[in-house]
């Protein structure tokens, strides 16, 4: 299934529906250790501040001055690699 990206009420958060179980619910925050390799890769994207994983989706939050035009393609690639069948 293709990853779909949806806006949320928060302009600094986007929902990435991956169509596969992502585990969770779990929240990972930039600057803290994580035992989830996918969350770690997502947090390594410049500007990403937190990752929320639950059911079949991942929500990323970013710093207000970070650019979704940079974050979205990088996150989509990471999620596609992690959750494509």
Secondary structure, 3 states (H helix, E strand, C coil): CCCEEEECCCCCEEEEECCCCCEEEEEEECCCCCCCHHHHHHHCCCCEEEEEEEECEEEEEECCCCCHHHHHHHHHHHHHHHHCC
